[in-house]
Amino acid sequence: MKGVKEVYLQLRHRSLEEEANQFECPLVVVNAAYDYSCVASITERWFSKTSAPTKRHLWLEQSGHNGVYDPSVFIDFMVNEVLLLKD
């Protein structure tokens, strides 16, 4: 994918774990057990160090990178957790 290659070149020397840890908006993270692109242990470590007015984290047990194998869990999370953050 051209987009991934271009973005990666711009970010590969950065440490988002160290640079992106304070947010002034709600922080929502979705991880999947079979996602080998976004390793859950790294994301969980980063998430535990972040500061935000509100933080939500969803762990999808049956999914890979796109979450299609847990659609009801994902939709429930979005409706009952994330959508409530708009206020």
Secondary structure, 3 states (H helix, E strand, C coil): CHHHHHHHHHHCCCCHHHHCCECCCCEEEEEECCCCCCCHHHHHHHHHHCECCCEEEEEECCCCCCCCCCHHHHHHHHHHHHHHHHC
